[in-house]
């Protein structure tokens, strides 16, 4: 059984990341489209999102935080270090 707190390796290195708790609702990509993207890998049983780019300015950082607080699965984490 996979650990739901485990981060996907596909996340861009940095403070924000998506864990295996993701249910693939795509909400984060709608809130912060410059930072979150859906993994379209056809071999996956269930699609999930991931951080494809860490925020590079204050606006992006705030949108990443909004996505984190809005995520219905509590799957987005911020370890607080860049
Ligand atoms: S908002 Fe949360 S559950 Fe929905 S796709 Fe993003 S990380 Fe996954």
Backbone and ligand atoms as CSV (ligand in chain L), in Angstrom:
chain,resi,resn,atom,element,x,y,z
A,1,UNK,N,N,0.845,-1.187,0.000
A,1,UNK,CA,C,0.000,0.000,0.000
A,1,UNK,C,C,0.886,1.245,0.000
A,2,UNK,N,N,0.575,2.194,-0.878
A,2,UNK,CA,C,1.434,3.363,-0.982
A,2,UNK,C,C,1.156,4.351,0.153
A,3,UNK,N,N,2.176,5.073,0.502
A,3,UNK,CA,C,2.089,6.083,1.547
A,3,UNK,C,C,1.514,7.369,0.937
A,4,UNK,N,N,0.378,7.821,1.423
A,4,UNK,CA,C,-0.273,8.999,0.846
A,4,UNK,C,C,0.476,10.296,1.099
A,5,UNK,N,N,1.433,10.264,2.026
A,5,UNK,CA,C,2.213,11.473,2.273
A,5,UNK,C,C,3.448,11.528,1.372
A,6,UNK,N,N,3.666,10.477,0.613
A,6,UNK,CA,C,4.852,10.401,-0.247
A,6,UNK,C,C,4.693,11.324,-1.447
A,7,UNK,N,N,5.720,12.089,-1.750
A,7,UNK,CA,C,5.637,13.007,-2.890
A,7,UNK,C,C,5.916,12.267,-4.191
A,8,UNK,N,N,5.245,12.703,-5.249
A,8,UNK,CA,C,5.544,12.147,-6.566
A,8,UNK,C,C,6.924,12.627,-7.003
A,9,UNK,N,N,7.707,11.722,-7.555
A,9,UNK,CA,C,9.059,12.078,-7.989
A,9,UNK,C,C,9.057,13.064,-9.144
A,10,UNK,N,N,7.939,13.128,-9.854
A,10,UNK,CA,C,7.846,14.011,-11.013
A,10,UNK,C,C,7.745,15.486,-10.626
A,11,UNK,N,N,7.459,15.787,-9.362
A,11,UNK,CA,C,7.404,17.181,-8.922
A,11,UNK,C,C,8.721,17.894,-9.211
A,12,UNK,N,N,8.622,19.157,-9.650
A,12,UNK,CA,C,9.829,19.963,-9.795
A,12,UNK,C,C,10.453,20.145,-8.414
A,13,UNK,N,N,11.764,20.021,-8.285
A,13,UNK,CA,C,12.407,20.186,-6.982
A,13,UNK,C,C,12.087,21.553,-6.377
A,14,UNK,N,N,11.800,21.574,-5.074
A,14,UNK,CA,C,11.505,22.846,-4.415
A,14,UNK,C,C,10.469,22.687,-3.331
A,15,UNK,N,N,10.011,23.831,-2.827
A,15,UNK,CA,C,9.185,23.834,-1.615
A,15,UNK,C,C,7.802,23.211,-1.776
A,16,UNK,N,N,7.139,23.457,-2.911
A,16,UNK,CA,C,5.789,22.913,-3.092
A,16,UNK,C,C,5.857,21.565,-3.796
A,17,UNK,N,N,4.969,20.644,-3.399
A,17,UNK,CA,C,4.909,19.351,-4.073
A,17,UNK,C,C,3.546,18.705,-3.851
A,18,UNK,N,N,3.215,17.763,-4.720
A,18,UNK,CA,C,1.969,17.008,-4.635
A,18,UNK,C,C,2.295,15.601,-4.156
A,19,UNK,N,N,1.471,15.101,-3.233
A,19,UNK,CA,C,1.680,13.758,-2.689
A,19,UNK,C,C,0.704,12.762,-3.324
A,20,UNK,N,N,0.891,11.507,-2.957
A,20,UNK,CA,C,0.045,10.431,-3.484
A,20,UNK,C,C,-1.392,10.493,-2.978
A,21,UNK,N,N,-1.711,11.453,-2.140
A,21,UNK,CA,C,-3.096,11.639,-1.699
A,21,UNK,C,C,-3.950,12.268,-2.801
A,22,UNK,N,N,-3.302,12.784,-3.854
A,22,UNK,CA,C,-4.012,13.465,-4.948
A,22,UNK,C,C,-5.069,12.554,-5.581
A,23,UNK,N,N,-6.249,13.127,-5.797
A,23,UNK,CA,C,-7.346,12.385,-6.424
A,23,UNK,C,C,-7.571,12.819,-7.872
A,24,UNK,N,N,-6.686,13.681,-8.375
A,24,UNK,CA,C,-6.755,14.051,-9.785
A,24,UNK,C,C,-7.914,14.945,-10.173
A,25,UNK,N,N,-8.338,15.818,-9.258
A,25,UNK,CA,C,-9.498,16.676,-9.551
A,25,UNK,C,C,-9.156,17.829,-10.485
A,26,UNK,N,N,-7.883,18.154,-10.657
A,26,UNK,CA,C,-7.330,19.202,-11.530
A,26,UNK,C,C,-7.570,20.628,-11.017
A,27,UNK,N,N,-8.095,20.773,-9.816
A,27,UNK,CA,C,-8.375,22.106,-9.282
A,27,UNK,C,C,-7.110,22.960,-9.155
A,28,UNK,N,N,-6.016,22.356,-8.716
A,28,UNK,CA,C,-4.782,23.125,-8.525
A,28,UNK,C,C,-4.293,23.740,-9.829
A,29,UNK,N,N,-4.442,22.994,-10.921
A,29,UNK,CA,C,-4.032,23.510,-12.215
A,29,UNK,C,C,-4.920,24.647,-12.710
A,30,UNK,N,N,-6.148,24.676,-12.239
A,30,UNK,CA,C,-7.044,25.781,-12.588
A,30,UNK,C,C,-6.703,27.024,-11.766
A,31,UNK,N,N,-6.294,26.820,-10.523
A,31,UNK,CA,C,-5.952,27.943,-9.644
A,31,UNK,C,C,-4.570,28.500,-9.970
A,32,UNK,N,N,-3.618,27.620,-10.178
A,32,UNK,CA,C,-2.227,28.035,-10.430
A,32,UNK,C,C,-1.696,27.322,-11.681
A,33,UNK,N,N,-2.198,27.724,-12.862
A,33,UNK,CA,C,-1.831,27.016,-14.099
A,33,UNK,C,C,-0.358,27.135,-14.485
A,34,UNK,N,N,0.341,28.114,-13.919
A,34,UNK,CA,C,1.764,28.260,-14.238
A,34,UNK,C,C,2.638,27.331,-13.409
A,35,UNK,N,N,2.019,26.614,-12.449
A,35,UNK,CA,C,2.823,25.793,-11.546
A,35,UNK,C,C,2.369,24.336,-11.430
A,36,UNK,N,N,1.062,24.099,-11.632
A,36,UNK,CA,C,0.551,22.727,-11.501
A,36,UNK,C,C,0.082,22.218,-12.855
A,37,UNK,N,N,0.294,20.947,-13.062
A,37,UNK,CA,C,-0.073,20.328,-14.336
A,37,UNK,C,C,-0.533,18.899,-14.057
A,38,UNK,N,N,-1.415,18.404,-14.922
A,38,UNK,CA,C,-1.895,17.034,-14.775
A,38,UNK,C,C,-0.918,16.081,-15.454
A,39,UNK,N,N,-0.619,14.986,-14.790
A,39,UNK,CA,C,0.237,13.963,-15.388
A,39,UNK,C,C,-0.610,13.130,-16.344
A,40,UNK,N,N,-0.338,13.238,-17.619
A,40,UNK,CA,C,-1.149,12.570,-18.632
A,40,UNK,C,C,-0.587,11.209,-19.027
A,41,UNK,N,N,0.350,10.698,-18.251
A,41,UNK,CA,C,0.961,9.399,-18.544
A,41,UNK,C,C,-0.132,8.315,-18.631
A,42,UNK,N,N,-0.268,7.718,-19.804
A,42,UNK,CA,C,-1.334,6.735,-20.045
A,42,UNK,C,C,-1.164,5.464,-19.223
A,43,UNK,N,N,0.031,5.221,-18.711
A,43,UNK,CA,C,0.257,3.994,-17.946
A,43,UNK,C,C,-0.257,4.104,-16.507
A,44,UNK,N,N,-0.656,5.310,-16.096
A,44,UNK,CA,C,-1.143,5.494,-14.729
A,44,UNK,C,C,-2.571,4.981,-14.599
A,45,UNK,N,N,-2.866,4.306,-13.497
A,45,UNK,CA,C,-4.235,3.836,-13.246
A,45,UNK,C,C,-5.151,5.027,-13.000
A,46,UNK,N,N,-4.651,6.006,-12.276
A,46,UNK,CA,C,-5.416,7.220,-11.976
A,46,UNK,C,C,-4.501,8.413,-12.231
A,47,UNK,N,N,-4.998,9.397,-12.986
A,47,UNK,CA,C,-4.165,10.564,-13.245
A,47,UNK,C,C,-4.032,11.390,-11.959
A,48,UNK,N,N,-2.978,12.164,-11.896
A,48,UNK,CA,C,-2.759,13.034,-10.746
A,48,UNK,C,C,-2.051,14.288,-11.226
A,49,UNK,N,N,-2.055,15.291,-10.406
A,49,UNK,CA,C,-1.351,16.520,-10.733
A,49,UNK,C,C,-0.001,16.553,-10.035
A,50,UNK,N,N,0.828,17.475,-10.470
A,50,UNK,CA,C,2.153,17.639,-9.865
A,50,UNK,C,C,2.630,19.071,-10.092
A,51,UNK,N,N,3.635,19.461,-9.349
A,51,UNK,CA,C,4.228,20.778,-9.533
A,51,UNK,C,C,5.245,20.666,-10.663
A,52,UNK,N,N,4.971,21.333,-11.783
A,52,UNK,CA,C,5.928,21.255,-12.893
A,52,UNK,C,C,6.904,22.419,-12.870
A,53,UNK,N,N,6.542,23.458,-12.113
A,53,UNK,CA,C,7.462,24.597,-11.955
A,53,UNK,C,C,7.205,25.245,-10.603
A,54,UNK,N,N,8.251,25.454,-9.840
A,54,UNK,CA,C,8.108,26.149,-8.566
A,54,UNK,C,C,7.804,27.625,-8.829
A,55,UNK,N,N,7.090,28.290,-7.906
A,55,UNK,CA,C,6.775,29.709,-8.119
A,55,UNK,C,C,8.038,30.558,-8.211
A,56,UNK,N,N,8.019,31.521,-9.129
A,56,UNK,CA,C,9.196,32.371,-9.326
A,56,UNK,C,C,8.926,33.821,-8.932
A,57,UNK,N,N,7.709,34.099,-8.478
A,57,UNK,CA,C,7.404,35.447,-8.008
A,57,UNK,C,C,6.302,35.365,-6.942
A,58,UNK,N,N,5.997,36.496,-6.343
A,58,UNK,CA,C,5.038,36.518,-5.237
A,58,UNK,C,C,3.634,36.101,-5.686
A,59,UNK,N,N,3.234,36.514,-6.878
A,59,UNK,CA,C,1.905,36.152,-7.386
A,59,UNK,C,C,1.788,34.640,-7.519
A,60,UNK,N,N,2.776,34.011,-8.117
A,60,UNK,CA,C,2.741,32.556,-8.277
A,60,UNK,C,C,2.772,31.854,-6.919
A,61,UNK,N,N,3.561,32.390,-6.001
A,61,UNK,CA,C,3.644,31.775,-4.678
A,61,UNK,C,C,2.283,31.816,-3.977
A,62,UNK,N,N,1.606,32.959,-4.113
A,62,UNK,CA,C,0.290,33.086,-3.475
A,62,UNK,C,C,-0.720,32.136,-4.108
A,63,UNK,N,N,-0.644,31.971,-5.428
A,63,UNK,CA,C,-1.567,31.055,-6.098
A,63,UNK,C,C,-1.271,29.607,-5.711
A,64,UNK,N,N,-0.010,29.279,-5.525
A,64,UNK,CA,C,0.344,27.926,-5.073
A,64,UNK,C,C,-0.207,27.683,-3.671
A,65,UNK,N,N,-0.117,28.696,-2.818
A,65,UNK,CA,C,-0.678,28.559,-1.469
A,65,UNK,C,C,-2.192,28.414,-1.535
A,66,UNK,N,N,-2.837,29.185,-2.407
A,66,UNK,CA,C,-4.291,29.072,-2.556
A,66,UNK,C,C,-4.660,27.662,-3.013
A,67,UNK,N,N,-3.908,27.138,-3.961
A,67,UNK,CA,C,-4.166,25.773,-4.435
A,67,UNK,C,C,-3.994,24.781,-3.288
A,68,UNK,N,N,-2.963,24.991,-2.487
A,68,UNK,CA,C,-2.695,24.084,-1.368
A,68,UNK,C,C,-3.855,24.107,-0.372
A,69,UNK,N,N,-4.348,25.291,-0.047
A,69,UNK,CA,C,-5.437,25.385,0.934
A,69,UNK,C,C,-6.777,24.938,0.356
A,70,UNK,N,N,-6.904,24.964,-0.976
A,70,UNK,CA,C,-8.166,24.590,-1.625
A,70,UNK,C,C,-8.225,23.105,-1.947
A,71,UNK,N,N,-7.094,22.468,-2.087
A,71,UNK,CA,C,-7.050,21.054,-2.477
A,71,UNK,C,C,-7.962,20.195,-1.593
A,72,UNK,N,N,-8.930,19.504,-2.187
A,72,UNK,CA,C,-9.886,18.726,-1.394
A,72,UNK,C,C,-9.271,17.477,-0.758
A,73,UNK,N,N,-8.109,17.072,-1.223
A,73,UNK,CA,C,-7.466,15.858,-0.691
A,73,UNK,C,C,-6.295,16.183,0.235
A,74,UNK,N,N,-6.049,17.477,0.458
A,74,UNK,CA,C,-4.906,17.893,1.278
A,74,UNK,C,C,-3.617,17.242,0.762
A,75,UNK,N,N,-3.495,17.256,-0.569
A,75,UNK,CA,C,-2.379,16.546,-1.198
A,75,UNK,C,C,-1.201,17.452,-1.554
A,76,UNK,N,N,-1.392,18.768,-1.412
A,76,UNK,CA,C,-0.315,19.704,-1.754
A,76,UNK,C,C,0.382,20.131,-0.476
A,77,UNK,N,N,1.680,20.051,-0.498
A,77,UNK,CA,C,2.461,20.395,0.695
A,77,UNK,C,C,3.475,21.488,0.359
A,78,UNK,N,N,3.869,22.193,1.417
A,78,UNK,CA,C,4.873,23.245,1.313
A,78,UNK,C,C,5.865,23.004,2.434
A,79,UNK,N,N,7.093,22.658,2.074
A,79,UNK,CA,C,8.066,22.401,3.140
A,79,UNK,C,C,8.760,23.686,3.585
A,80,UNK,N,N,8.366,24.814,2.944
A,80,UNK,CA,C,8.797,26.116,3.435
A,80,UNK,C,C,10.202,26.526,3.081
A,81,UNK,N,N,10.905,25.722,2.301
A,81,UNK,CA,C,12.258,26.107,1.912
A,81,UNK,C,C,12.390,26.069,0.401
A,82,UNK,N,N,13.012,27.098,-0.143
A,82,UNK,CA,C,13.202,27.163,-1.603
A,82,UNK,C,C,14.433,26.385,-2.027
L,1,LIG,S1,S,-6.260,20.055,-6.120
L,1,LIG,FE1,FE,-5.328,18.415,-4.904
L,1,LIG,S2,S,-6.501,16.573,-5.385
L,1,LIG,FE2,FE,-6.963,18.075,-6.969
L,1,LIG,S3,S,-5.485,17.598,-8.618
L,1,LIG,FE3,FE,-4.550,19.185,-7.335
L,1,LIG,S4,S,-3.308,18.052,-5.835
L,1,LIG,FE4,FE,-4.753,16.605,-6.762
